[in-house]
Amino acid sequence: MTTSQDQVIIFDTTLRDGEQSPGAALNIDEKLTIARQLSLLGVDVIEAGFPYASSGDFEAVQKIAEIVGVEGGPTICGLSRTTRADIEAAGKALKPAAKARIHTFIATSDIHLAYKLKKTRAEVLEIAPEMVAYAKTFVDDVEFSPEDAGRSDPEFLYQVLEKAIAAGATTVNIPDTVGYTTPAEFGGLIRGIKENVPNIDQAIISVHGHNDLGLAVANFLEAVKNGARQLECTINGIGERAGNAALEELVMAFHVRRQYFNPFLGRPSESEAPLTNINTGHIYKTSRLVSKLTGMSVQPNKAIVGANAFAHESGIHQDGVLKNKLTYEIMDAQLIGLTNNQIVLGKLSGRHAFQTRLQELGLELSDKEINKAFVKFKDMADKKKEITDWDLESIVNSEVQQPLELFRLEFVQVSCGDRSRPTATVSIRVPSGEELTDAAIGTGPIDAVYKAINRVVNIPNDLIEFSVQSVTAGIDAIGEVTIRVRHEGQVYSGHSANTDIIVASAEAYVKALNRLYAVLQSAIEKVSPQKSQPVEVVASI
């Protein structure tokens, strides 16, 4: 395989490993929305899912392959275990993509062999090349991963990788599956592979790592210094347990410290050529989109995309930044698409001006979606004097990229005070089309609203998270509410934004219930075209 060794390939697994975060389940349309944004961001490879895991995952991968995996777009990848059924499902799902990759894996650590696979090293040495060769009958681009490589015997690892490459693997991925290694160890592991796998020059070395010890990004940077050229990461670092290496942190590390990393990629240290293909101006927008659709808020002190990443409260810092930003800022906020621009739009602005500004922000919507968002915009313009770009993004995230309205909030009203019992009245249009009204008393206004909604909807659930944050400054700021509910072990999220936090809370709760209800209905009504496939197979590499 021929590829440039002076650039780092960004492999995004937000839609596969990232979606395995508890409560981050996405429907097909949401996955497609994120995949489109990842393409605009400039990622080289999108791991769209695990096609064999469920009919929903199969359909999502197939749709992303067809719509996002067009000529000139990113490579679309599907995960599979080293079994013929898994690989066949991935091959079929990826067929529409112009550039398709099957990513197949099998564990190589002794602890996994003994307790999970119950196989010997000799068996793995037979299975790995056989299944890589089978994957090659579907696609030319095959990636192989030895799961739990970070805790595998290096000598055995070298043997497995050599056989996988000989069978046709174009990329070999080295996963730190449980986030166990330190940077020096991980860099040494990559260096050992470079030095001890005879045919390693025929494949790209990739790395995948979890953040259990908070070292994933550091491990990846050390891996690049030792020969890795593909990084498997997620937006906002989401993923199982403590998450994955964060895409935005890796990309900006290469951007800000380009002179440091250039020599490790065979470049002159003074070279200004980008080390990745990422369009950094889309980083912040992508971060917010993933946060809203997964219901996973970004912590304020999160590197690069956190709310405080470019904020200064210390008087000494403020003074320095006002004199010269370089005193306390190592990067410009505009590099990641973070601006303070405010649009000159109000309640008299027309649809064309509204649409033009959305396009300038990179928010590409269908005519139907624009109409829906415009109605919300006009309503907000009546309440807010100034509409910011952040407000617009919030409108799009809240009103457009949300599940089908099976239940629809028609009316909410609350009565509360320090000497009264919080009472809420809600009217909800149910799937049958009937509008039902009920009221409830709670410990507070939002609790009363939720109890009233539950009386109407009548779907058992546990509210496990309620978070509120302000989009912009000021007393008229939009409040964004994220809700997560649990039903029979599964978590469903809802998001909404409104200048009235009570209304936003009610809308977010109804949206979470819509997701839950849709799943319950699907389980009853939908006949899967892949009934022979197991449901909810979860894989972590």
C-alpha positions in Angstrom: 0.0 0.0 0.0 1.4 3.4 -1.0 0.6 6.4 1.1 2.2 9.6 2.3 4.3 9.0 5.4 4.6 12.7 6.2 1.0 13.2 7.1 -1.3 11.7 9.8 -4.5 10.0 8.8 -7.5 10.8 11.0 -9.8 7.9 11.6 -13.0 9.0 13.3 -14.9 6.3 15.4 -17.4 8.6 17.0 -20.3 6.7 15.3 -18.9 3.3 16.4 -16.9 3.4 19.6 -18.2 6.8 20.6 -21.8 5.6 20.4 -21.0 2.9 22.9 -20.9 5.6 25.6 -23.8 4.9 28.0 -26.8 6.9 26.8 -25.2 8.0 23.6 -27.3 5.8 21.3 -28.1 7.6 18.0 -30.8 6.9 15.4 -30.0 6.5 11.7 -30.8 10.1 10.8 -28.6 11.4 13.6 -25.7 9.2 12.6 -26.1 10.5 9.0 -26.1 14.1 10.2 -22.9 13.5 12.2 -21.3 11.7 9.3 -22.0 14.6 7.0 -20.4 17.0 9.4 -17.3 14.7 9.8 -16.9 14.8 6.1 -17.0 18.6 6.2 -14.5 18.5 9.0 -12.2 16.6 6.7 -11.7 13.3 8.5 -10.0 10.7 6.2 -11.9 7.6 7.5 -15.3 7.4 9.2 -16.0 4.2 11.1 -19.7 4.2 10.6 -20.7 1.3 12.8 -20.7 -2.4 13.4 -23.0 -3.8 10.6 -23.5 -7.3 12.1 -24.5 -5.9 15.6 -28.0 -5.1 14.6 -30.2 -4.3 11.6 -30.2 -0.7 12.7 -26.4 -0.5 12.6 -26.4 -2.3 9.2 -28.8 0.2 7.8 -26.9 3.2 9.2 -23.6 2.0 7.8 -25.2 1.4 4.4 -26.9 4.8 4.3 -23.7 6.6 5.3 -21.8 4.6 2.7 -24.3 5.7 0.0 -24.7 9.4 0.9 -21.4 10.4 2.6 -19.1 7.9 1.0 -19.3 9.4 -2.5 -16.4 9.9 -4.8 -14.0 12.4 -3.3 -15.4 11.8 0.2 -14.0 10.0 3.2 -13.4 6.3 3.3 -16.3 4.6 5.0 -15.4 1.8 7.4 -17.4 -1.0 9.1 -16.2 -3.0 12.1 -16.4 -6.8 12.2 -15.1 -9.6 14.3 -13.0 -12.3 12.6 -16.0 -14.3 11.6 -17.4 -14.9 8.1 -20.9 -13.7 9.1 -19.5 -10.4 10.5 -17.3 -9.8 7.5 -20.1 -10.6 5.0 -22.5 -8.1 6.8 -19.8 -5.4 6.7 -19.1 -6.0 3.0 -22.7 -5.8 2.0 -23.3 -2.6 4.1 -20.3 -0.9 2.7 -21.0 -1.8 -0.9 -22.4 1.7 -1.9 -19.2 3.5 -0.8 -16.7 4.8 -3.3 -14.0 4.0 -0.8 -14.8 1.2 1.6 -12.8 -0.5 4.4 -13.6 -3.5 6.5 -12.0 -3.3 10.0 -11.7 -6.8 11.5 -10.3 -7.7 14.9 -9.5 -10.6 17.2 -7.9 -10.5 20.7 -4.3 -11.3 21.2 -3.6 -10.8 24.9 -3.4 -13.9 27.1 -6.1 -12.7 29.4 -8.5 -12.3 26.5 -7.5 -15.6 25.0 -8.1 -17.5 28.2 -11.2 -15.8 29.6 -13.1 -14.3 26.6 -12.1 -16.2 23.4 -11.1 -19.5 25.0 -8.6 -20.0 22.1 -4.9 -20.7 21.9 -2.3 -18.6 20.3 -2.0 -21.1 17.5 -5.7 -20.8 16.7 -5.5 -17.0 16.6 -2.5 -17.3 14.2 -4.7 -19.3 11.9 -7.9 -17.2 12.2 -6.4 -13.8 11.7 -4.9 -14.2 8.2 -7.8 -16.4 7.0 -10.4 -13.7 7.9 -8.3 -10.9 6.5 -8.1 -12.8 3.2 -11.9 -13.3 3.3 -12.4 -9.6 3.9 -10.3 -8.9 0.8 -12.9 -10.6 -1.3 -15.3 -7.8 -0.5 -13.0 -4.7 -0.4 -9.4 -3.8 -1.3 -8.9 -1.9 1.9 -8.7 -4.1 5.0 -7.7 -3.0 8.5 -6.7 -5.6 11.1 -6.7 -5.1 14.9 -5.2 -7.3 17.6 -7.5 -6.5 20.4 -5.8 -5.6 23.7 -2.5 -5.2 22.0 -1.3 -3.0 24.8 -1.3 -6.1 27.1 -0.2 -8.7 24.5 3.1 -10.5 24.4 5.1 -8.4 21.8 6.7 -11.5 20.2 3.2 -13.0 19.6 1.9 -9.7 18.4 4.7 -9.5 15.8 3.7 -12.9 14.4 0.0 -12.1 14.2 0.7 -8.7 12.4 3.1 -10.3 9.9 0.5 -12.9 9.0 -2.3 -10.4 8.7 -0.3 -8.1 6.4 0.8 -11.1 4.3 -2.9 -12.0 3.9 -3.7 -8.5 2.6 -4.2 -6.1 5.6 -3.5 -2.5 4.4 -3.7 -1.1 7.9 -2.7 -2.7 11.2 -4.2 -1.0 14.2 -2.6 -1.3 17.6 -5.3 -0.9 20.3 -4.8 0.1 23.9 -8.2 -1.4 24.6 -8.3 -0.8 28.3 -6.2 2.4 28.5 -3.4 0.6 30.4 -0.2 1.8 28.8 1.9 4.9 29.4 3.3 7.1 26.6 6.8 5.6 26.8 5.4 2.1 26.8 3.1 2.7 23.9 5.7 4.5 21.9 8.1 1.6 22.5 5.4 -0.9 21.4 5.0 0.9 18.1 8.8 1.1 17.7 9.1 -2.6 18.3 6.5 -3.3 15.7 8.4 -1.2 13.2 11.6 -3.0 13.9 10.4 -6.6 14.3 7.5 -7.1 11.7 9.3 -7.9 8.4 6.6 -6.7 6.1 5.4 -3.7 8.1 6.3 -1.4 5.3 3.4 -2.8 3.4 0.8 -1.4 5.8 0.0 1.7 7.7 0.4 1.5 11.5 -2.7 2.8 13.3 -3.4 3.3 17.0 -6.6 3.1 19.0 -6.7 4.0 22.7 -9.0 4.5 25.7 -8.5 7.2 28.3 -8.9 5.2 31.5 -5.7 6.8 32.9 -6.1 10.1 31.1 -3.2 9.3 28.8 -4.8 8.5 25.4 -3.8 11.6 23.6 -0.3 11.6 25.0 0.0 7.9 24.0 -1.0 8.7 20.5 1.4 11.6 20.1 4.2 9.3 21.3 3.0 6.7 18.8 3.3 9.1 15.9 6.9 9.9 16.9 7.6 6.2 16.6 6.0 5.5 13.3 2.2 5.4 13.7 0.5 7.3 10.8 -3.2 6.7 11.5 -5.0 7.8 14.7 -8.4 6.4 15.7 -10.2 9.0 17.8 -13.6 10.5 18.6 -15.2 14.0 18.8 -15.0 15.3 22.4 -13.2 12.1 23.3 -16.5 10.2 23.9 -16.5 6.4 24.1 -16.7 3.5 26.5 -15.8 4.1 30.1 -13.5 7.1 30.2 -13.7 7.6 26.5 -11.3 7.6 23.6 -8.5 9.9 22.4 -10.1 13.2 21.5 -9.8 14.2 17.8 -9.8 17.9 18.5 -6.9 17.6 21.0 -4.8 15.6 18.6 -5.4 17.8 15.6 -4.7 21.0 17.5 -1.6 19.5 19.1 -0.2 18.9 15.6 -1.3 22.3 14.5 0.1 24.3 17.4 3.3 22.2 17.8 3.9 21.6 14.1 7.6 22.5 14.3 8.1 20.0 17.0 6.4 17.1 15.2 7.6 17.9 11.6 11.0 16.1 11.9 9.2 12.9 13.2 7.3 12.8 9.9 10.4 13.5 7.8 9.7 17.2 7.2 11.9 20.2 7.7 11.0 21.6 11.2 10.1 25.0 9.6 7.5 23.4 7.2 4.1 25.1 7.4 2.2 22.3 5.6 -0.6 20.9 7.7 0.0 17.5 9.4 -3.6 16.4 8.9 -6.4 17.0 6.4 -8.7 18.4 9.1 -10.5 21.7 8.4 -10.0 23.1 11.9 -12.6 25.8 11.3 -15.2 23.0 11.7 -14.0 21.6 15.0 -16.2 23.6 17.4 -19.3 23.2 15.3 -18.7 19.4 15.1 -18.1 19.3 18.9 -21.4 21.0 19.6 -23.3 18.8 17.1 -22.0 15.6 18.7 -22.7 16.9 22.2 -26.3 17.8 21.4 -27.2 14.6 19.5 -25.6 12.3 22.0 -26.8 14.2 25.0 -23.3 14.3 26.4 -22.3 17.7 27.6 -18.8 19.0 27.2 -17.1 19.8 30.5 -16.3 23.6 30.7 -12.6 22.9 31.2 -12.3 20.5 28.3 -9.3 21.2 26.2 -9.9 23.0 22.8 -13.8 22.9 22.9 -14.7 23.5 26.5 -16.6 26.7 27.4 -13.6 27.9 29.4 -10.9 26.9 26.9 -10.5 30.6 25.7 -11.8 32.3 28.9 -9.7 34.4 31.2 -10.8 35.4 34.7 -7.5 36.1 36.4 -6.7 39.8 36.4 -3.1 39.1 35.4 -4.2 36.9 32.6 -6.7 39.4 31.3 -4.2 42.2 31.3 -1.7 40.0 29.4 -4.3 38.9 26.8 -5.4 42.5 26.2 -1.9 43.5 25.5 -1.0 40.5 23.4 -3.0 37.3 23.1 0.2 35.2 22.9 0.8 35.9 26.5 -1.7 33.4 27.6 -3.2 31.9 24.5 -1.3 29.4 22.3 -4.0 29.3 19.6 -6.6 31.6 18.2 -10.2 30.7 19.0 -11.2 31.4 15.4 -9.0 28.5 14.3 -11.6 26.0 15.6 -14.5 28.0 14.3 -15.3 29.7 17.6 -16.3 33.4 17.0 -18.3 36.0 18.8 -20.0 37.2 15.6 -23.6 38.3 15.9 -26.0 38.3 12.9 -28.0 41.4 12.0 -31.2 39.5 11.9 -34.4 40.3 13.7 -38.2 39.6 13.6 -38.4 41.5 10.3 -35.7 39.5 8.6 -36.7 37.3 5.7 -36.3 33.6 5.0 -33.6 34.2 2.4 -31.4 36.2 4.8 -31.8 33.5 7.4 -30.9 30.7 5.0 -27.9 32.6 3.8 -26.5 33.0 7.3 -27.0 29.3 8.0 -25.0 28.5 4.9 -22.2 30.9 6.0 -22.1 29.0 9.2 -21.8 25.7 7.3 -25.3 24.5 8.4 -26.6 22.9 5.3 -30.4 22.1 5.7 -33.1 20.8 3.4 -36.0 23.2 2.5 -38.2 21.4 5.0 -35.6 21.7 7.7 -35.1 25.4 6.9 -38.8 26.1 7.2 -39.0 24.4 10.6 -35.9 26.3 11.9 -37.2 29.6 10.5 -40.4 29.3 12.5 -38.4 28.9 15.7 -36.1 31.7 14.7 -39.0 34.1 14.2 -40.4 33.1 17.6 -37.0 33.7 19.2 -36.5 37.0 17.5 -39.7 38.3 19.2 -38.1 37.5 22.6 -34.5 38.4 22.0 -33.1 41.7 20.9 -29.9 40.2 19.5 -29.5 36.8 17.8 -26.0 35.3 17.8 -24.5 32.6 15.7 -24.6 30.3 18.8 -28.3 30.9 19.0 -28.7 29.8 15.4 -26.7 26.7 15.9 -28.8 25.9 19.0 -32.0 26.4 16.9 -30.8 23.9 14.3 -29.6 21.4 16.9 -32.8 21.7 18.9 -35.5 21.9 16.2 -34.1 20.1 13.2 -31.8 17.3 14.4 -34.3 15.6 16.7 -36.4 12.5 16.6 -39.8 12.3 15.0 -42.5 14.0 17.0 -44.7 11.0 18.2 -45.7 13.0 21.3 -45.8 16.8 20.8 -45.9 19.4 23.5 -48.7 21.8 22.8 -48.9 23.8 26.1 -47.1 24.1 29.4 -47.9 26.4 32.3 -46.5 26.4 35.8 -47.4 28.1 39.1 -44.8 28.4 41.8 -43.4 30.6 44.5 -41.8 30.4 48.0 -45.2 30.1 49.6 -47.1 28.0 47.1 -47.0 24.4 45.9 -45.4 24.1 42.4 -48.1 23.1 40.0 -47.8 22.4 36.3 -50.4 21.9 33.5 -49.4 20.3 30.2 -51.2 19.5 27.0 -49.7 16.9 24.7 -50.7 15.6 21.3 -50.3 11.8 21.4 -49.5 9.6 18.4 -53.3 9.0 17.8 -53.7 12.7 17.1 -55.7 13.4 20.3 -54.7 16.2 22.6 -54.6 15.3 26.2 -54.2 17.6 29.2 -53.2 16.9 32.8 -51.8 18.6 35.8 -49.5 17.6 38.7 -47.8 19.0 41.8 -44.1 18.6 42.3 -41.2 19.6 44.6 -40.4 22.4 42.0 -41.8 23.7 38.7 -39.7 21.3 36.5 -40.5 18.3 38.7 -44.2 19.2 38.4 -43.9 19.5 34.6 -42.3 16.1 34.4 -44.9 14.5 36.6 -47.7 16.0 34.5 -46.1 14.8 31.3 -45.7 11.3 32.7 -49.4 11.2 33.6 -50.2 11.9 29.9 -47.6 9.8 28.2 -47.6 6.9 30.7 -44.3 5.3 29.7 -42.3 4.0 32.7 -38.9 5.6 32.9 -36.3 6.9 35.4 -34.9 10.4 35.0 -31.1 10.0 35.4 -29.8 13.3 34.2 -31.0 16.9 33.9 -28.5 19.5 32.8 -28.9 23.2 31.9 -26.5 25.6 30.4 -26.6 29.0 28.9 -25.8 29.5 25.2 -24.9 33.1 25.4 -24.5 35.8 28.1 -27.3 38.0 29.3 -30.6 37.7 31.0 -32.3 36.8 27.7 -29.9 34.0 26.9 -31.1 30.8 25.5 -31.1 28.0 28.0 -30.1 24.6 26.6 -31.5 21.5 28.5 -30.3 18.0 28.1 -32.4 15.1 29.6 -31.5 11.5 29.9 -34.0 8.8 30.9 -33.5 5.1 31.5 -35.9 2.3 30.7 -35.0 -1.4 31.2 -31.3 -0.6 31.2 -31.3 1.5 28.1 -30.7 5.3 28.2 -32.4 7.8 25.9 -31.6 11.5 25.6 -33.5 14.6 24.6 -32.3 18.1 24.0 -34.0 21.5 23.6 -33.3 25.2 23.8 -35.5 28.1 24.7 -35.4 31.5 26.4 -37.8 29.9 28.8 -36.0 27.2 30.8 -39.3 25.6 31.9 -40.4 25.2 28.2 -37.0 23.9 27.2 -37.1 21.3 30.0 -40.5 20.1 29.0 -39.6 19.9 25.3 -36.3 18.0 26.1 -38.2 15.5 28.2 -40.8 14.9 25.5 -38.0 14.4 23.0 -36.3 11.8 25.2 -39.7 10.0 25.6 -40.2 10.1 21.8 -36.9 8.2 21.4 -37.9 5.7 24.0 -41.4 5.3 22.5 -40.0 4.8 19.0 -37.8 2.0 20.2 -40.6 0.3 22.1 -42.8 0.5 19.0 -40.1 -0.7 16.7 -39.6 -3.8 19.0 -43.3 -4.6 18.6 -43.9 -3.7 15.0 -40.7 -4.0 13.0 -39.8 -7.2 11.3 -36.0 -7.2 10.8 -34.7 -8.2 7.3 -31.7 -9.8 9.2 -33.5 -11.9 11.8 -30.7 -14.4 11.8 -28.3 -11.7 13.2 -27.8 -11.2 16.9 -29.0 -8.0 18.4 -26.8 -5.5 20.3 -23.5 -7.1 19.8 -21.0 -4.7 21.5 -17.3 -4.8 20.6 -14.5 -2.8 22.0 -11.0 -2.8 20.6 
